[in-house]
């Protein structure tokens, strides 16, 4: 009896031990806030066919952070200025079709510009190295301080509230933009505000997940939710849930396997959940449940 009770309590003991570490608590708090935000934004990106914008804003985030570091400012300021500004520009000036080539080329150039800023940053200071570059590109969720965690949670909450405020008309313009415009809904303004919110999301998520990997947390949970349900609001909340679960599992795996980077395990989990959702949706279509 004693052996059975001890065995049953081992997982709980291990969980308590993990949560006792401040860096794990910070990672879970900030990671959950970022995950919920990325899931919500990502679901709309999938519905609107704008996942490319999330990728592009990741390139801009890197350049903005490197520019701020080179100028001696907090990289978070550069992240927000670059991504939100670019999001507004994309919303008001971006077009589909042939412009995609020009836009893609521009954002590739932006990534190269970030490397230029990195070179300036590392060669104009004797104590500077490439660690900041790695943190921006791939994130450091286990390296978040208490202050950074508070900032991440607060900023995520602000963007979530803003998204919820415009979610209903945004869904209207997403499903039928022509009728929405005829009904007097400011479709262009909503599109620009949504991409600005997407930019802010990328900026918030970059310190934890990384500019290059944040696309995975934007695209995979949203796409998984879209596979599992055709009801928009159910998909909206499901995407946030899938994203949060990806972060929780990813952090736990990275803690259990110290050599596995947390960003990698988080994005791998999100991709695996998307694959499972795809498999489940195909199975359901082949073998529909009788009413």
Phi and psi restraints in degrees (value plus and minus 20) as a CYANA .aco file:
   2 UNK   PHI     -83.8   -43.8
   2 UNK   PSI     -61.1   -21.1
   3 UNK   PHI     -83.3   -43.3
   3 UNK   PSI     -62.4   -22.4
   4 UNK   PHI     -82.8   -42.8
   4 UNK   PSI     -63.7   -23.7
   5 UNK   PHI     -84.6   -44.6
   5 UNK   PSI     -59.4   -19.4
   6 UNK   PHI     -85.5   -45.5
   6 UNK   PSI     -62.6   -22.6
   7 UNK   PHI     -83.0   -43.0
   7 UNK   PSI     -60.8   -20.8
   8 UNK   PHI     -86.8   -46.8
   8 UNK   PSI     -50.1   -10.1
   9 UNK   PHI    -105.5   -65.5
   9 UNK   PSI     -30.7     9.3
  10 UNK   PHI     -80.6   -40.6
  10 UNK   PSI     -66.2   -26.2
  11 UNK   PHI     -79.7   -39.7
  11 UNK   PSI     -60.8   -20.8
  12 UNK   PHI     -86.2   -46.2
  12 UNK   PSI     -57.8   -17.8
  13 UNK   PHI     -85.1   -45.1
  13 UNK   PSI     -61.5   -21.5
  14 UNK   PHI     -84.6   -44.6
  14 UNK   PSI     -59.7   -19.7
  15 UNK   PHI     -84.8   -44.8
  15 UNK   PSI     -63.6   -23.6
  16 UNK   PHI     -82.7   -42.7
  16 UNK   PSI     -58.7   -18.7
  17 UNK   PHI     -85.3   -45.3
  17 UNK   PSI     -60.7   -20.7
  18 UNK   PHI     -84.6   -44.6
  18 UNK   PSI     -65.1   -25.1
  19 UNK   PHI     -90.9   -50.9
  19 UNK   PSI     -35.4     4.6
  20 UNK   PHI     -92.2   -52.2
  20 UNK   PSI     -38.0     2.0
  21 UNK   PHI     -99.4   -59.4
  21 UNK   PSI     106.2   146.2
  22 UNK   PHI     -77.7   -37.7
  22 UNK   PSI     -57.0   -17.0
  23 UNK   PHI     -87.8   -47.8
  23 UNK   PSI     -48.9    -8.9
  24 UNK   PHI     -92.1   -52.1
  24 UNK   PSI     -62.6   -22.6
  25 UNK   PHI     -80.3   -40.3
  25 UNK   PSI     -63.7   -23.7
  26 UNK   PHI     -82.9   -42.9
  26 UNK   PSI     -63.4   -23.4
  27 UNK   PHI     -83.4   -43.4
  27 UNK   PSI     -61.6   -21.6
  28 UNK   PHI     -88.5   -48.5
  28 UNK   PSI     -61.7   -21.7
  29 UNK   PHI     -84.8   -44.8
  29 UNK   PSI     -74.3   -34.3
  30 UNK   PHI     -86.1   -46.1
  30 UNK   PSI     -60.7   -20.7
  31 UNK   PHI     -83.7   -43.7
  31 UNK   PSI     -60.7   -20.7
  32 UNK   PHI     -85.4   -45.4
  32 UNK   PSI     -63.5   -23.5
  33 UNK   PHI     -81.4   -41.4
  33 UNK   PSI     -66.2   -26.2
  34 UNK   PHI     -85.2   -45.2
  34 UNK   PSI     -60.3   -20.3
  35 UNK   PHI     -83.8   -43.8
  35 UNK   PSI     -66.5   -26.5
  36 UNK   PHI     -80.3   -40.3
  36 UNK   PSI     -64.3   -24.3
  37 UNK   PHI     -83.7   -43.7
  37 UNK   PSI     -67.3   -27.3
  38 UNK   PHI     -82.7   -42.7
  38 UNK   PSI     -58.8   -18.8
  39 UNK   PHI     -83.1   -43.1
  39 UNK   PSI     -64.6   -24.6
  40 UNK   PHI     -85.6   -45.6
  40 UNK   PSI     -69.0   -29.0
  41 UNK   PHI     -83.8   -43.8
  41 UNK   PSI     -63.8   -23.8
  42 UNK   PHI     -82.1   -42.1
  42 UNK   PSI     -54.8   -14.8
  43 UNK   PHI     -82.6   -42.6
  43 UNK   PSI     -62.7   -22.7
  44 UNK   PHI     -88.8   -48.8
  44 UNK   PSI     -55.6   -15.6
  45 UNK   PHI     -80.1   -40.1
  45 UNK   PSI     -61.3   -21.3
  46 UNK   PHI     -86.7   -46.7
  46 UNK   PSI     -66.7   -26.7
  47 UNK   PHI     -81.4   -41.4
  47 UNK   PSI     -57.7   -17.7
  48 UNK   PHI    -109.2   -69.2
  48 UNK   PSI     -22.1    17.9
  49 UNK   PHI      45.8    85.8
  49 UNK   PSI      16.8    56.8
  50 UNK   PHI    -139.7   -99.7
  50 UNK   PSI       7.5    47.5
  51 UNK   PHI     -80.0   -40.0
  51 UNK   PSI     -52.1   -12.1
  52 UNK   PHI     -75.8   -35.8
  52 UNK   PSI     -55.1   -15.1
  53 UNK   PHI     -84.0   -44.0
  53 UNK   PSI     -57.4   -17.4
  54 UNK   PHI     -83.3   -43.3
  54 UNK   PSI     -59.7   -19.7
  55 UNK   PHI     -85.0   -45.0
  55 UNK   PSI     -65.8   -25.8
  56 UNK   PHI     -81.9   -41.9
  56 UNK   PSI     -61.0   -21.0
  57 UNK   PHI     -88.4   -48.4
  57 UNK   PSI     -46.1    -6.1
  58 UNK   PHI     -84.4   -44.4
  58 UNK   PSI     -59.4   -19.4
  59 UNK   PHI     -83.1   -43.1
  59 UNK   PSI     -63.7   -23.7
  60 UNK   PHI     -86.2   -46.2
  60 UNK   PSI     -57.2   -17.2
  61 UNK   PHI     -79.0   -39.0
  61 UNK   PSI     -63.7   -23.7
  62 UNK   PHI     -80.9   -40.9
  62 UNK   PSI     -66.7   -26.7
  63 UNK   PHI     -84.5   -44.5
  63 UNK   PSI     -61.3   -21.3
  64 UNK   PHI     -82.6   -42.6
  64 UNK   PSI     -62.6   -22.6
  65 UNK   PHI     -85.9   -45.9
  65 UNK   PSI     -62.8   -22.8
  66 UNK   PHI     -87.0   -47.0
  66 UNK   PSI     -57.0   -17.0
  67 UNK   PHI     -84.1   -44.1
  67 UNK   PSI     -62.0   -22.0
  68 UNK   PHI     -84.7   -44.7
  68 UNK   PSI     -62.7   -22.7
  69 UNK   PHI     -82.7   -42.7
  69 UNK   PSI     -63.1   -23.1
  70 UNK   PHI     -83.7   -43.7
  70 UNK   PSI     -51.8   -11.8
  71 UNK   PHI    -108.0   -68.0
  71 UNK   PSI     -24.0    16.0
  72 UNK   PHI      68.5   108.5
  72 UNK   PSI      -1.5    38.5
  73 UNK   PHI    -125.7   -85.7
  73 UNK   PSI     149.4   189.4
  74 UNK   PHI     -85.2   -45.2
  74 UNK   PSI     108.9   148.9
  75 UNK   PHI     -80.1   -40.1
  75 UNK   PSI     -45.4    -5.4
  76 UNK   PHI     -83.2   -43.2
  76 UNK   PSI     -54.9   -14.9
  77 UNK   PHI     -83.7   -43.7
  77 UNK   PSI     -64.1   -24.1
  78 UNK   PHI     -83.9   -43.9
  78 UNK   PSI     -58.5   -18.5
  79 UNK   PHI     -79.6   -39.6
  79 UNK   PSI     -71.5   -31.5
  80 UNK   PHI     -87.3   -47.3
  80 UNK   PSI     -63.6   -23.6
  81 UNK   PHI     -80.8   -40.8
  81 UNK   PSI     -64.9   -24.9
  82 UNK   PHI     -91.3   -51.3
  82 UNK   PSI     -66.8   -26.8
  83 UNK   PHI     -94.9   -54.9
  83 UNK   PSI     -63.1   -23.1
  84 UNK   PHI     -87.5   -47.5
  84 UNK   PSI     -62.7   -22.7
  85 UNK   PHI     -81.7   -41.7
  85 UNK   PSI     -63.4   -23.4
  86 UNK   PHI     -88.2   -48.2
  86 UNK   PSI     -57.3   -17.3
  87 UNK   PHI     -80.2   -40.2
  87 UNK   PSI     -63.9   -23.9
  88 UNK   PHI     -83.1   -43.1
  88 UNK   PSI     -62.0   -22.0
  89 UNK   PHI     -83.7   -43.7
  89 UNK   PSI     -61.6   -21.6
  90 UNK   PHI     -84.6   -44.6
  90 UNK   PSI     -60.4   -20.4
  91 UNK   PHI     -85.2   -45.2
  91 UNK   PSI     -58.1   -18.1
  92 UNK   PHI    -109.3   -69.3
  92 UNK   PSI     -51.8   -11.8
  93 UNK   PHI    -133.7   -93.7
  93 UNK   PSI     -33.4     6.6
  94 UNK   PHI     -93.7   -53.7
  94 UNK   PSI     123.4   163.4
  95 UNK   PHI    -152.2  -112.2
  95 UNK   PSI     139.4   179.4
  96 UNK   PHI    -106.9   -66.9
  96 UNK   PSI     156.3   196.3
  97 UNK   PHI      66.0   106.0
  97 UNK   PSI    -149.3  -109.3
  98 UNK   PHI     -82.7   -42.7
  98 UNK   PSI     -48.5    -8.5
  99 UNK   PHI     -86.4   -46.4
  99 UNK   PSI     -37.9     2.1
 100 UNK   PHI     -80.1   -40.1
 100 UNK   PSI     -54.6   -14.6
 101 UNK   PHI     -85.3   -45.3
 101 UNK   PSI     -67.3   -27.3
 102 UNK   PHI     -84.7   -44.7
 102 UNK   PSI     -61.7   -21.7
 103 UNK   PHI     -84.9   -44.9
 103 UNK   PSI     -63.5   -23.5
 104 UNK   PHI     -82.1   -42.1
 104 UNK   PSI     -61.2   -21.2
 105 UNK   PHI     -85.1   -45.1
 105 UNK   PSI     -59.4   -19.4
 106 UNK   PHI     -83.3   -43.3
 106 UNK   PSI     -63.5   -23.5
 107 UNK   PHI     -92.4   -52.4
 107 UNK   PSI     -50.3   -10.3
 108 UNK   PHI     -84.6   -44.6
 108 UNK   PSI     -59.9   -19.9
 109 UNK   PHI     -84.1   -44.1
 109 UNK   PSI     -57.2   -17.2
 110 UNK   PHI     -81.1   -41.1
 110 UNK   PSI     -58.8   -18.8
 111 UNK   PHI     -84.3   -44.3
 111 UNK   PSI     -60.4   -20.4
 112 UNK   PHI     -83.6   -43.6
 112 UNK   PSI     -56.1   -16.1
 113 UNK   PHI     -83.6   -43.6
 113 UNK   PSI     -55.5   -15.5
 114 UNK   PHI     -81.9   -41.9
 114 UNK   PSI     -58.2   -18.2
 115 UNK   PHI     -84.2   -44.2
 115 UNK   PSI     -58.0   -18.0
 116 UNK   PHI     -81.3   -41.3
 116 UNK   PSI     -65.3   -25.3
 117 UNK   PHI     -83.7   -43.7
 117 UNK   PSI     -57.6   -17.6
 118 UNK   PHI     -81.8   -41.8
 118 UNK   PSI     -63.7   -23.7
 119 UNK   PHI     -80.8   -40.8
 119 UNK   PSI     -63.6   -23.6
 120 UNK   PHI     -82.6   -42.6
 120 UNK   PSI     -63.0   -23.0
 121 UNK   PHI     -82.6   -42.6
 121 UNK   PSI     -63.5   -23.5
 122 UNK   PHI    -100.3   -60.3
 122 UNK   PSI     -42.6    -2.6
 123 UNK   PHI    -116.6   -76.6
 123 UNK   PSI     -25.8    14.2
 124 UNK   PHI    -133.3   -93.3
 124 UNK   PSI       9.5    49.5
 125 UNK   PHI    -181.9  -141.9
 125 UNK   PSI     105.5   145.5
 126 UNK   PHI     -87.3   -47.3
 126 UNK   PSI     -44.3    -4.3
 127 UNK   PHI    -121.0   -81.0
 127 UNK   PSI     -17.4    22.6
 128 UNK   PHI    -108.9   -68.9
 128 UNK   PSI     123.0   163.0
 129 UNK   PHI    -158.3  -118.3
 129 UNK   PSI    -189.4  -149.4
 130 UNK   PHI    -107.6   -67.6
 130 UNK   PSI     -10.3    29.7
 131 UNK   PHI     -81.9   -41.9
 131 UNK   PSI     -59.7   -19.7
 132 UNK   PHI     -82.1   -42.1
 132 UNK   PSI     -57.6   -17.6
 133 UNK   PHI     -81.3   -41.3
 133 UNK   PSI     -65.6   -25.6
 134 UNK   PHI     -83.9   -43.9
 134 UNK   PSI     -61.7   -21.7
 135 UNK   PHI     -83.8   -43.8
 135 UNK   PSI     -58.8   -18.8
 136 UNK   PHI     -89.7   -49.7
 136 UNK   PSI     -63.5   -23.5
 137 UNK   PHI     -89.0   -49.0
 137 UNK   PSI     -63.0   -23.0
 138 UNK   PHI    -138.9   -98.9
 138 UNK   PSI     -22.0    18.0
 139 UNK   PHI      55.7    95.7
 139 UNK   PSI     147.3   187.3
 140 UNK   PHI    -171.9  -131.9
 140 UNK   PSI      52.0    92.0
 141 UNK   PHI     -86.3   -46.3
 141 UNK   PSI     -48.4    -8.4
 142 UNK   PHI    -101.3   -61.3
 142 UNK   PSI     -27.7    12.3
 143 UNK   PHI    -121.8   -81.8
 143 UNK   PSI     -12.9    27.1
 144 UNK   PHI     -92.6   -52.6
 144 UNK   PSI     111.3   151.3
 145 UNK   PHI    -100.2   -60.2
 145 UNK   PSI     153.4   193.4
 146 UNK   PHI     -82.1   -42.1
 146 UNK   PSI     -60.4   -20.4
 147 UNK   PHI     -86.0   -46.0
 147 UNK   PSI     -62.6   -22.6
 148 UNK   PHI     -85.3   -45.3
 148 UNK   PSI     -56.6   -16.6
 149 UNK   PHI     -84.6   -44.6
 149 UNK   PSI     -64.3   -24.3
 150 UNK   PHI     -81.1   -41.1
 150 UNK   PSI     -63.8   -23.8
 151 UNK   PHI     -81.9   -41.9
 151 UNK   PSI     -63.5   -23.5
 152 UNK   PHI     -83.5   -43.5
 152 UNK   PSI     -66.2   -26.2
 153 UNK   PHI     -84.3   -44.3
 153 UNK   PSI     -64.0   -24.0
 154 UNK   PHI     -85.0   -45.0
 154 UNK   PSI     -66.4   -26.4
 155 UNK   PHI     -84.4   -44.4
 155 UNK   PSI     -59.7   -19.7
 156 UNK   PHI     -82.3   -42.3
 156 UNK   PSI     -62.2   -22.2
 157 UNK   PHI     -82.3   -42.3
 157 UNK   PSI     -60.9   -20.9
 158 UNK   PHI     -82.3   -42.3
 158 UNK   PSI     -65.5   -25.5
 159 UNK   PHI     -88.5   -48.5
 159 UNK   PSI     -57.4   -17.4
 160 UNK   PHI     -81.7   -41.7
 160 UNK   PSI     -64.9   -24.9
 161 UNK   PHI     -81.4   -41.4
 161 UNK   PSI     -63.2   -23.2
 162 UNK   PHI     -82.2   -42.2
 162 UNK   PSI     -61.9   -21.9
 163 UNK   PHI     -86.0   -46.0
 163 UNK   PSI     -62.8   -22.8
 164 UNK   PHI     -82.4   -42.4
 164 UNK   PSI     -54.3   -14.3
 165 UNK   PHI     -85.2   -45.2
 165 UNK   PSI     -53.1   -13.1
 166 UNK   PHI    -128.2   -88.2
 166 UNK   PSI     -12.4    27.6
 167 UNK   PHI     -82.3   -42.3
 167 UNK   PSI     -64.4   -24.4
 168 UNK   PHI     -86.2   -46.2
 168 UNK   PSI     -73.1   -33.1
 169 UNK   PHI     -84.5   -44.5
 169 UNK   PSI     -51.5   -11.5
 170 UNK   PHI     -84.8   -44.8
 170 UNK   PSI     -60.0   -20.0
 171 UNK   PHI     -84.6   -44.6
 171 UNK   PSI     -59.3   -19.3
 172 UNK   PHI     -78.9   -38.9
 172 UNK   PSI     -68.4   -28.4
 173 UNK   PHI     -89.3   -49.3
 173 UNK   PSI     -45.1    -5.1
 174 UNK   PHI     -94.4   -54.4
 174 UNK   PSI     -63.3   -23.3
 175 UNK   PHI     -94.6   -54.6
 175 UNK   PSI     -64.9   -24.9
 176 UNK   PHI    -165.2  -125.2
 176 UNK   PSI      64.2   104.2
 177 UNK   PHI     -83.3   -43.3
 177 UNK   PSI     -51.6   -11.6
 178 UNK   PHI     -86.3   -46.3
 178 UNK   PSI     -69.3   -29.3
 179 UNK   PHI     -86.4   -46.4
 179 UNK   PSI     -58.1   -18.1
 180 UNK   PHI     -81.6   -41.6
 180 UNK   PSI     -62.7   -22.7
 181 UNK   PHI     -86.9   -46.9
 181 UNK   PSI     -59.3   -19.3
 182 UNK   PHI     -85.4   -45.4
 182 UNK   PSI     -48.7    -8.7
 183 UNK   PHI    -102.5   -62.5
 183 UNK   PSI     -20.0    20.0
 184 UNK   PHI      72.3   112.3
 184 UNK   PSI     -10.6    29.4
 185 UNK   PHI     -95.4   -55.4
 185 UNK   PSI     108.6   148.6
 186 UNK   PHI     -93.7   -53.7
 186 UNK   PSI      60.0   100.0
 187 UNK   PHI     -82.3   -42.3
 187 UNK   PSI     -60.8   -20.8
 188 UNK   PHI     -86.9   -46.9
 188 UNK   PSI     -63.3   -23.3
 189 UNK   PHI     -83.5   -43.5
 189 UNK   PSI     -64.4   -24.4
 190 UNK   PHI     -82.1   -42.1
 190 UNK   PSI     -60.6   -20.6
 191 UNK   PHI     -82.2   -42.2
 191 UNK   PSI     -61.2   -21.2
 192 UNK   PHI     -88.1   -48.1
 192 UNK   PSI     -62.5   -22.5
 193 UNK   PHI     -85.0   -45.0
 193 UNK   PSI     -57.4   -17.4
 194 UNK   PHI     -84.6   -44.6
 194 UNK   PSI     -63.4   -23.4
 195 UNK   PHI     -89.7   -49.7
 195 UNK   PSI     -49.9    -9.9
 196 UNK   PHI     -85.5   -45.5
 196 UNK   PSI     -60.8   -20.8
 197 UNK   PHI     -84.7   -44.7
 197 UNK   PSI     -56.2   -16.2
 198 UNK   PHI     -83.6   -43.6
 198 UNK   PSI     -62.0   -22.0
 199 UNK   PHI     -81.2   -41.2
 199 UNK   PSI     -63.3   -23.3
 200 UNK   PHI     -83.5   -43.5
 200 UNK   PSI     -56.1   -16.1
 201 UNK   PHI     -83.1   -43.1
 201 UNK   PSI     -64.8   -24.8
 202 UNK   PHI     -81.6   -41.6
 202 UNK   PSI     -61.3   -21.3
 203 UNK   PHI     -83.4   -43.4
 203 UNK   PSI     -62.6   -22.6
 204 UNK   PHI     -86.8   -46.8
 204 UNK   PSI     -59.2   -19.2
 205 UNK   PHI    -100.6   -60.6
 205 UNK   PSI     -42.6    -2.6
 206 UNK   PHI     -77.7   -37.7
 206 UNK   PSI     -66.6   -26.6
 207 UNK   PHI     -80.1   -40.1
 207 UNK   PSI     -48.6    -8.6
 208 UNK   PHI    -112.6   -72.6
 208 UNK   PSI     -64.3   -24.3
 209 UNK   PHI    -122.7   -82.7
 209 UNK   PSI     -54.2   -14.2
 210 UNK   PHI      87.1   127.1
 210 UNK   PSI     123.1   163.1
 211 UNK   PHI     -83.3   -43.3
 211 UNK   PSI     -54.7   -14.7
 212 UNK   PHI    -101.2   -61.2
 212 UNK   PSI     -42.7    -2.7
 213 UNK   PHI    -123.8   -83.8
 213 UNK   PSI     -31.7     8.3
 214 UNK   PHI     -82.3   -42.3
 214 UNK   PSI     -47.5    -7.5
 215 UNK   PHI     -76.7   -36.7
 215 UNK   PSI     -57.0   -17.0
 216 UNK   PHI     -81.7   -41.7
 216 UNK   PSI     -57.3   -17.3
 217 UNK   PHI    -100.3   -60.3
 217 UNK   PSI     -38.2     1.8
 218 UNK   PHI    -102.8   -62.8
 218 UNK   PSI     -62.7   -22.7
 219 UNK   PHI    -107.4   -67.4
 219 UNK   PSI     -68.6   -28.6
 220 UNK   PHI     -82.9   -42.9
 220 UNK   PSI     -70.8   -30.8
 221 UNK   PHI     -83.3   -43.3
 221 UNK   PSI     -60.6   -20.6
 222 UNK   PHI     -83.8   -43.8
 222 UNK   PSI     -62.4   -22.4
 223 UNK   PHI     -87.3   -47.3
 223 UNK   PSI     -57.4   -17.4
 224 UNK   PHI     -82.5   -42.5
 224 UNK   PSI     -64.1   -24.1
 225 UNK   PHI     -83.4   -43.4
 225 UNK   PSI     -60.4   -20.4
 226 UNK   PHI     -84.5   -44.5
 226 UNK   PSI     -50.7   -10.7
 227 UNK   PHI     -91.2   -51.2
 227 UNK   PSI     -54.4   -14.4
 228 UNK   PHI    -107.4   -67.4
 228 UNK   PSI     -43.9    -3.9
 229 UNK   PHI    -169.2  -129.2
 229 UNK   PSI     127.7   167.7
 230 UNK   PHI    -120.6   -80.6
 230 UNK   PSI     -18.9    21.1
 231 UNK   PHI    -109.0   -69.0
 231 UNK   PSI      97.8   137.8
 232 UNK   PHI     -76.3   -36.3
 232 UNK   PSI     -68.7   -28.7
 233 UNK   PHI     -90.7   -50.7
 233 UNK   PSI     -55.7   -15.7
 234 UNK   PHI     -84.1   -44.1
 234 UNK   PSI     -61.6   -21.6
 235 UNK   PHI     -84.0   -44.0
 235 UNK   PSI     -57.0   -17.0
 236 UNK   PHI     -79.0   -39.0
 236 UNK   PSI     -69.8   -29.8
 237 UNK   PHI     -95.7   -55.7
 237 UNK   PSI     -51.9   -11.9
 238 UNK   PHI     -85.2   -45.2
 238 UNK   PSI     -58.8   -18.8
 239 UNK   PHI     -81.6   -41.6
 239 UNK   PSI     -62.1   -22.1
 240 UNK   PHI     -83.5   -43.5
 240 UNK   PSI     -58.6   -18.6
 241 UNK   PHI     -87.3   -47.3
 241 UNK   PSI     -66.2   -26.2
 242 UNK   PHI     -80.2   -40.2
 242 UNK   PSI     -61.0   -21.0
 243 UNK   PHI     -84.3   -44.3
 243 UNK   PSI     -64.6   -24.6
 244 UNK   PHI     -83.9   -43.9
 244 UNK   PSI     -62.6   -22.6
 245 UNK   PHI     -82.2   -42.2
 245 UNK   PSI     -58.4   -18.4
 246 UNK   PHI     -79.8   -39.8
 246 UNK   PSI     -62.3   -22.3
 247 UNK   PHI     -88.0   -48.0
 247 UNK   PSI     -64.4   -24.4
 248 UNK   PHI     -81.9   -41.9
 248 UNK   PSI     -66.7   -26.7
 249 UNK   PHI     -86.1   -46.1
 249 UNK   PSI     -63.3   -23.3
 250 UNK   PHI     -80.7   -40.7
 250 UNK   PSI     -63.0   -23.0
 251 UNK   PHI     -85.2   -45.2
 251 UNK   PSI     -61.8   -21.8
 252 UNK   PHI     -83.6   -43.6
 252 UNK   PSI     -62.3   -22.3
 253 UNK   PHI     -86.2   -46.2
 253 UNK   PSI     -62.8   -22.8
 254 UNK   PHI     -84.6   -44.6
 254 UNK   PSI     -54.0   -14.0
 255 UNK   PHI     -89.2   -49.2
 255 UNK   PSI     -60.2   -20.2
 256 UNK   PHI     -92.8   -52.8
 256 UNK   PSI     -50.1   -10.1
 257 UNK   PHI    -140.5  -100.5
 257 UNK   PSI      68.4   108.4
 258 UNK   PHI     -74.9   -34.9
 258 UNK   PSI     -48.3    -8.3
 259 UNK   PHI    -100.2   -60.2
 259 UNK   PSI     -26.9    13.1
 260 UNK   PHI    -112.4   -72.4
 260 UNK   PSI      96.7   136.7
 261 UNK   PHI     -82.0   -42.0
 261 UNK   PSI     119.4   159.4
 262 UNK   PHI     -81.7   -41.7
 262 UNK   PSI     -60.7   -20.7
 263 UNK   PHI     -79.7   -39.7
 263 UNK   PSI     -60.6   -20.6
 264 UNK   PHI     -84.4   -44.4
 264 UNK   PSI     -66.9   -26.9
 265 UNK   PHI     -87.2   -47.2
 265 UNK   PSI     -54.3   -14.3
 266 UNK   PHI     -86.4   -46.4
 266 UNK   PSI     -69.9   -29.9
 267 UNK   PHI     -88.1   -48.1
 267 UNK   PSI     -56.0   -16.0
 268 UNK   PHI     -83.5   -43.5
 268 UNK   PSI     -61.2   -21.2
 269 UNK   PHI     -83.6   -43.6
 269 UNK   PSI     -63.5   -23.5
 270 UNK   PHI     -80.9   -40.9
 270 UNK   PSI     -62.7   -22.7
 271 UNK   PHI     -85.2   -45.2
 271 UNK   PSI     -59.4   -19.4
 272 UNK   PHI     -85.2   -45.2
 272 UNK   PSI     -60.7   -20.7
 273 UNK   PHI     -86.0   -46.0
 273 UNK   PSI     -56.0   -16.0
 274 UNK   PHI     -83.9   -43.9
 274 UNK   PSI     -63.1   -23.1
 275 UNK   PHI     -81.7   -41.7
 275 UNK   PSI     -61.4   -21.4
 276 UNK   PHI     -85.1   -45.1
 276 UNK   PSI     -59.8   -19.8
 277 UNK   PHI     -84.4   -44.4
 277 UNK   PSI     -60.5   -20.5
 278 UNK   PHI     -83.1   -43.1
 278 UNK   PSI     -64.5   -24.5
 279 UNK   PHI     -83.0   -43.0
 279 UNK   PSI     -62.4   -22.4
 280 UNK   PHI     -84.8   -44.8
 280 UNK   PSI     -60.4   -20.4
 281 UNK   PHI     -87.2   -47.2
 281 UNK   PSI     -58.1   -18.1
 282 UNK   PHI     -88.3   -48.3
 282 UNK   PSI     -59.0   -19.0
 283 UNK   PHI     -84.5   -44.5
 283 UNK   PSI     -59.7   -19.7
 284 UNK   PHI     -85.9   -45.9
 284 UNK   PSI     -59.0   -19.0
 285 UNK   PHI     -87.1   -47.1
 285 UNK   PSI     -56.4   -16.4
 286 UNK   PHI     -95.3   -55.3
 286 UNK   PSI     -52.9   -12.9
 287 UNK   PHI    -148.3  -108.3
 287 UNK   PSI      52.0    92.0
 288 UNK   PHI     -83.1   -43.1
 288 UNK   PSI     125.1   165.1
 289 UNK   PHI    -100.2   -60.2
 289 UNK   PSI     110.9   150.9
 290 UNK   PHI     -92.0   -52.0
 290 UNK   PSI     122.1   162.1
